[in-house]
Each structure stands twice: as structure tokens, then as C-alpha cells.
Amino acid sequence: MANNNIINSMNTMSLDDPIEPERNKSRKDYLKWNDYFMALAFLAAQRSKDPCTQVGACIVNSDNRIVGMGYNGMPTGCDDNEFPWGKSDSNINHKSFYVCHAEMNAVLNKNSYDLKNCRIYVGLFPCNECAKVIIQSGIREVIYLSDRKAHKLSTQASKRMFDASGVKYWQYTPEKSKIVIDFSQDMNSSNQIIEEKE
Ligand SMILES: [Zn+2]
């Protein structure tokens, strides 16, 4: 009897269901593509062990498929606890000799044949070394959040190379200023289901 009721109610359900009209409509508060990819770049940055600067990058193709992710870190085999993270020394213990930037790692981590016509989302405007990698990889668009190193020669060199090679770059202002991932919300709701069953 109970099953019949369920079947009957499913048969009569339509998009205009007056009982629960809101549940039949798509959410309006979903993440837009640009916010989504920039947020993923920021999430990747959380993996960085650099005590000062954590940067993430997310590469996306023209179908909005993610084809590469990266964050700044030491090369494989270079122990995070043995290699230097500081830059106060002018000797061999300067981190810039060793750290692979997010953009380079994202390009090298690609899961597609090539990155032609892709775009890259990155928290900070790429340095000149990453700009070279971006251009050579075939990426055609750079979407960045911060340009706080605009005064540095390396950033100016990046822009000079991007301009010459026709790589588009633009500063992104997120639609949502804050995106919260709260695992406890889902954990609590699954506990609730178990409690309801019991
Ligand atoms: Zn770089």
C-alpha cells in the first residue's frame, strides 16, 4: 500500500508541482565557472608548504574541463624539510633556486595531450619564468586575482612577453568574496539520517 502511494505520487509529479515548487527548480546560488576555477586554484594553494607565499593554479580547456592543477613546492625528491624556504640569504640557500611555482607545476601535471587554447587561473600574476612556460605550453589566457608584485621587473617582463605573444591576461574579481567548505555540515546531516533511521 505504501509503495503504491509512492508510485502514484511520482506519476503525478510535474515541474509545476504546487506542493514543493522550489524543489523542482534549479538552484540559483551555484558557483559560476570563474569563481569555481579560481576557488580550486586557492584550494590547491593550501597544499603549499611555503611559509610565506602559497599560490595555486588551475588550467582549464575550452570545454571548461580541468586539465592541470598545481601549487608552489619543492621538486620531487627535494625534501621539504631540508631545502630552504627563506630568501634572506644571497647564497645557495635562497628558495628561488629550488621552488617550482604553481603555474609550472600545473603545466607539468597536465592530464591532456597539450594545453593549446587553454586558460589558467592563478592567485598571483605569474613571474617571468612561469610566463615563459605558459606561453610555450600553448595557454592563451591568464586569469589572476592579485597583481601585488606589479612593481617587480619579473612581472613587467611577464606582461611584455604576454603582450608580444598575444596571451590575454585580466584581473578577476570574484562574484563571491568568500567560499566556505564546511565538512561538518555534511557530517552532521549524515548523522542526522542515521538517527532518523534508528
Ligand atoms: Zn613563477
Residues whose N, C-alpha, C, O or C-beta is under 5 A from the ligand:
A	BS01	ZN	H101 P126 C127 E129 C130
